[in-house]
Amino acid sequence: MPPLSPPDPQSQPSRSEALAPIESQIEGKSDPNGSSKTGQPDPGSSSWWRQHRENIITILLAVVMTIGIRTFVAEARWIPSNSMLPTLEVGDRLIVEKISYHFRDPRRGDIIVFDPPERLNFEGAYIKRVVGLPGDRIRIADGTVTINDVVIEEAYIFEPPDYSCPGTCPGISSQESDFVVPENQYFVLGDNRNDSQDSHYWGFLEKDNIIGHTILRFWPFNRLHYFGAQTYDDIPS
C-alpha cells in the first residue's frame, strides 16, 4: 500500500499477496498418458495440462484482475504524515477511487490523491483537499480563505493558516489582493494548514496529475469513515 505525501516518501506494500500453492493428489499408479508409477505427472504430457489447466487459468485471471482494479478502479493507501490532521492521522488506511474523475471534474472539498508537480522532484503521491477550482479568485489572509468574495467555513482544519496568499506564499505570485486559479488547474491545501507542503508552497496542481479521490478510511476500525461531498453553497462560480 503506497504512502501519501512526505515526510517519508517510501512505498510500502499493503499486505502480502503470495498465492498459496495448489497441491494435487494423484493416485500412485501408472497412467497411459504419461504419469509415472510414483504418481508424479510428466510435465510434458497433455494429461498434466488438462489436470492443471483450470487452476492455472484461475490464478492468471486473478492476477490480471488485481492489477486492473488497482490501476483503473481503486487502490489502498496509507498516511505517513500529519499534513491532513485532524481529518487523517498517521497510519490511517484509505480507499482511493479512480473512476469518477473520468466523468466529472474534481469538486471543492474533495480529498484527492495526486502525483506532485515534477518541479518538486519527489517520487510518490500526495493527499490534499481541493480548495480552489479553475477560475476561482482566492485570497488567504487573517486566518481565513476567501473564494469569489465569500469567506468559507472550514470546520475540518487543524488551525487557521498563519500565512497570506498572495503575500507570504512561495508558490503564489500576484500583484493583486487575490489570485485566480488557471484553467485545468486546482488549488489544494492540507487540513493541517501550517504543516503541509501544498499549493501555498509550490503552486497550482495540474488536473492531469490527479490519481483519484478518497472515499473511505477502513483502518483503524474504530475510525471507519466514508468521505462524502463537502458543500459550499454560498460560493458563486
Backbone torsions as a table, in degrees:
resi	resn	phi	psi	omega
1	MET	NA	111.6	-175.5
2	PRO	-67.4	147.8	177.1
3	PRO	-79.4	170.9	179.7
4	LEU	-126.1	125.2	172.6
5	SER	69.3	159.5	179.3
6	PRO	-66.6	173.7	11.2
7	PRO	-92.1	-0.4	-175.6
8	ASP	-114.8	78.6	-174.2
9	PRO	-79.6	58.7	178.9
10	GLN	-120.4	124.0	179.1
11	SER	-71.6	137.4	176.9
12	GLN	-133.7	138.4	179.7
13	PRO	-71.1	151.0	-179.2
14	SER	-75.7	-31.9	-177.8
15	ARG	-169.7	166.0	174.0
16	SER	-76.7	134.1	-179.8
17	GLU	-117.4	28.2	-179.8
18	ALA	-64.2	135.6	178.9
19	LEU	-84.4	133.4	178.0
20	ALA	-66.3	141.7	179.3
21	PRO	-65.9	147.7	178.1
22	ILE	-96.7	117.4	-178.7
23	GLU	-96.5	129.3	176.8
24	SER	-106.1	143.6	178.2
25	GLN	-108.7	117.6	-175.2
26	ILE	-119.1	133.6	178.2
27	GLU	-61.0	141.1	-179.1
28	GLY	-82.3	62.4	178.7
29	LYS	-142.7	164.6	-177.4
30	SER	-69.4	152.5	-178.9
31	ASP	-127.9	122.9	-179.1
32	PRO	-62.7	-15.8	-179.4
33	ASN	-93.2	3.0	172.8
34	GLY	132.0	-4.0	179.2
35	SER	-73.4	147.8	178.1
36	SER	-84.6	171.1	-179.4
37	LYS	-69.2	-20.1	-179.9
38	THR	-80.5	-5.3	179.8
39	GLY	92.7	-0.7	179.0
40	GLN	-89.1	123.8	-177.3
41	PRO	-71.3	151.0	174.5
42	ASP	-81.7	114.4	-177.6
43	PRO	-56.5	-23.1	-178.0
44	GLY	-84.7	-6.5	-175.1
45	SER	-87.0	154.6	178.4
46	SER	-68.7	-26.9	-179.6
47	SER	-66.8	-34.6	178.2
48	TRP	-62.1	-44.4	179.7
49	TRP	-65.0	-42.1	179.4
50	ARG	-62.7	-36.4	-177.2
51	GLN	-70.7	-35.2	-173.7
52	HIS	-108.3	-3.3	-173.8
53	ARG	-56.5	-47.0	-176.2
54	GLU	-62.6	-42.3	179.2
55	ASN	-65.4	-42.1	-179.2
56	ILE	-64.4	-45.1	179.6
57	ILE	-63.2	-40.2	178.9
58	THR	-61.5	-44.1	179.3
59	ILE	-63.6	-45.8	-179.7
60	LEU	-61.8	-42.8	178.6
61	LEU	-63.7	-39.1	179.1
62	ALA	-63.6	-41.6	178.7
63	VAL	-64.2	-47.0	-179.4
64	VAL	-61.9	-43.1	-179.9
65	MET	-65.5	-39.6	178.9
66	THR	-62.5	-46.4	179.0
67	ILE	-63.8	-43.1	-179.0
68	GLY	-63.4	-43.7	179.3
69	ILE	-63.0	-45.4	-177.9
70	ARG	-66.1	-33.9	-176.9
71	THR	-79.4	-40.7	-169.2
72	PHE	-114.6	-18.7	-171.3
73	VAL	-111.8	-63.3	-177.0
74	ALA	-161.3	159.0	175.8
75	GLU	-153.0	161.7	178.6
76	ALA	-93.9	143.3	176.8
77	ARG	-136.7	161.2	176.5
78	TRP	-128.9	156.1	-173.6
79	ILE	-100.1	119.7	-178.7
80	PRO	-102.9	-3.0	-173.8
81	SER	-136.1	173.2	-178.5
82	ASN	-94.7	10.9	-170.6
83	SER	-68.0	-17.0	179.6
84	MET	-111.9	16.5	173.2
85	LEU	-60.4	146.3	-0.1
86	PRO	-89.1	-0.7	-175.4
87	THR	-64.2	-46.3	-178.4
88	LEU	-125.9	134.4	-179.1
89	GLU	-110.0	160.3	177.7
90	VAL	-57.2	130.4	179.9
91	GLY	95.5	-11.0	177.4
92	ASP	-60.8	141.4	175.5
93	ARG	-108.8	133.1	-172.7
94	LEU	-126.5	156.3	167.7
95	ILE	-105.6	124.2	179.5
96	VAL	-106.6	119.9	-177.5
97	GLU	-94.5	135.9	-170.2
98	LYS	-115.4	-1.3	-172.5
99	ILE	-88.6	-40.6	-169.2
100	SER	-52.9	-41.1	-173.4
101	TYR	-74.0	-2.6	169.7
102	HIS	-79.5	-15.2	-176.1
103	PHE	-119.5	-15.8	177.8
104	ARG	-147.5	162.7	177.6
105	ASP	-84.0	156.3	173.8
106	PRO	-57.8	146.8	-179.4
107	ARG	-107.6	155.2	174.9
108	ARG	-60.3	130.0	-178.9
109	GLY	98.8	-15.9	176.9
110	ASP	-60.6	139.1	172.7
111	ILE	-95.4	107.9	-170.6
112	ILE	-109.2	154.1	173.1
113	VAL	-111.2	135.4	-173.6
114	PHE	-153.3	158.9	170.5
115	ASP	-79.1	130.6	-178.9
116	PRO	-67.5	158.6	176.8
117	PRO	-54.6	145.9	-177.0
118	GLU	-58.2	-31.2	-176.7
119	ARG	-63.6	-17.8	178.7
120	LEU	-79.3	-17.9	178.6
121	ASN	53.0	48.4	-179.1
122	PHE	-122.7	127.7	179.1
123	GLU	-94.8	108.4	-178.7
124	GLY	156.5	-164.4	-179.7
125	ALA	-129.7	149.2	176.9
126	TYR	-108.0	160.6	171.1
127	ILE	-133.8	125.9	-179.2
128	LYS	-146.9	174.2	178.1
129	ARG	-102.7	135.9	175.9
130	VAL	-72.2	121.2	178.6
131	VAL	-109.9	-45.5	-178.2
132	GLY	-115.5	134.9	177.9
133	LEU	-99.9	163.7	177.9
134	PRO	-53.5	130.1	179.5
135	GLY	92.2	-12.5	179.5
136	ASP	-67.4	142.7	169.7
137	ARG	-99.7	123.4	-171.9
138	ILE	-125.6	143.3	171.8
139	ARG	-141.0	133.6	175.0
140	ILE	-117.0	117.6	-178.3
141	ALA	-160.0	147.3	176.8
142	ASP	55.3	34.8	175.6
143	GLY	78.2	11.2	179.9
144	THR	-128.7	157.6	175.5
145	VAL	-111.1	124.8	179.3
146	THR	-111.9	126.2	179.8
147	ILE	-123.0	122.2	-179.5
148	ASN	50.2	45.8	175.9
149	ASP	71.4	12.9	177.7
150	VAL	-119.0	126.0	175.4
151	VAL	-76.1	123.4	-176.6
152	ILE	-90.0	145.3	176.6
153	GLU	-88.2	127.2	-176.3
154	GLU	-128.9	79.5	-179.4
155	ALA	-68.8	-15.4	-174.0
156	TYR	-87.0	-6.9	-175.2
157	ILE	-81.9	156.6	-179.8
158	PHE	-73.8	-44.0	177.4
159	GLU	-160.7	157.7	-179.1
160	PRO	-63.4	149.3	178.6
161	PRO	-66.8	141.1	178.2
162	ASP	-100.6	17.0	179.1
163	TYR	-120.2	169.3	178.5
164	SER	-124.4	139.8	176.7
165	CYS	-134.1	124.4	-9.7
166	PRO	-64.1	163.3	-179.8
167	GLY	139.6	-93.2	-175.2
168	THR	-103.1	14.1	177.6
169	CYS	-91.0	115.2	-178.9
170	PRO	-60.0	-29.7	-174.2
171	GLY	-87.4	-7.0	-175.5
172	ILE	-121.8	127.8	178.5
173	SER	-125.0	125.1	178.9
174	SER	-159.0	142.9	176.9
175	GLN	-88.5	-6.6	-178.9
176	GLU	-95.7	178.6	178.7
177	SER	-80.3	-10.7	175.5
178	ASP	-139.1	-177.9	178.4
179	PHE	-138.6	158.7	-177.3
180	VAL	-112.5	133.1	177.4
181	VAL	-75.3	124.9	-177.8
182	PRO	-66.2	164.6	177.6
183	GLU	-61.7	140.4	178.8
184	ASN	61.6	23.7	176.1
185	GLN	-133.0	163.3	-175.6
186	TYR	-136.2	153.5	175.6
187	PHE	-107.7	115.6	-173.5
188	VAL	-121.3	143.3	-179.6
189	LEU	-135.8	151.2	171.0
190	GLY	-80.0	148.8	178.7
191	ASP	-66.8	-25.7	172.4
192	ASN	-89.0	77.2	-165.0
193	ARG	-54.9	-34.0	-175.2
194	ASN	-95.4	6.8	177.7
195	ASP	-141.0	52.9	-176.2
196	SER	-147.9	128.4	172.0
197	GLN	-86.3	105.1	-173.4
198	ASP	-143.2	-156.7	-174.3
199	SER	-63.8	-27.8	178.2
200	HIS	-68.6	-20.2	-177.9
201	TYR	-98.1	-41.6	-174.4
202	TRP	-123.2	5.8	173.0
203	GLY	98.9	-162.3	-173.6
204	PHE	-79.0	156.8	-179.9
205	LEU	-106.9	127.8	176.5
206	GLU	-70.2	140.5	179.3
207	LYS	-58.7	-36.8	-177.7
208	ASP	-64.3	-17.1	-179.8
209	ASN	-81.6	-11.9	-174.2
210	ILE	-76.6	129.2	179.5
211	ILE	-89.9	-44.8	-178.2
212	GLY	176.0	-169.9	179.5
213	HIS	-130.4	152.4	-176.1
214	THR	-75.5	129.1	178.5
215	ILE	-115.7	-21.3	-173.5
216	LEU	-154.2	135.9	164.9
217	ARG	-100.5	116.9	-177.3
218	PHE	-105.1	-6.9	177.2
219	TRP	-148.3	136.2	2.2
220	PRO	-73.3	155.4	-174.7
221	PHE	-60.8	-33.4	-177.8
222	ASN	-74.0	-5.8	175.6
223	ARG	-122.1	25.5	176.4
224	LEU	-54.1	130.8	-174.6
225	HIS	-154.8	135.7	173.1
226	TYR	-97.4	130.3	-178.2
227	PHE	-95.8	102.1	177.2
228	GLY	-86.5	-177.9	-178.2
229	ALA	-75.1	137.2	171.5
230	GLN	-80.0	151.1	178.9
231	THR	-115.9	135.0	176.9
232	TYR	-133.5	65.9	-171.1
233	ASP	-66.7	-23.8	-174.1
234	ASP	-84.8	-6.0	-175.7
235	ILE	-90.5	117.7	177.1
236	PRO	-72.4	150.9	179.3
237	SER	-85.3	NA	NA
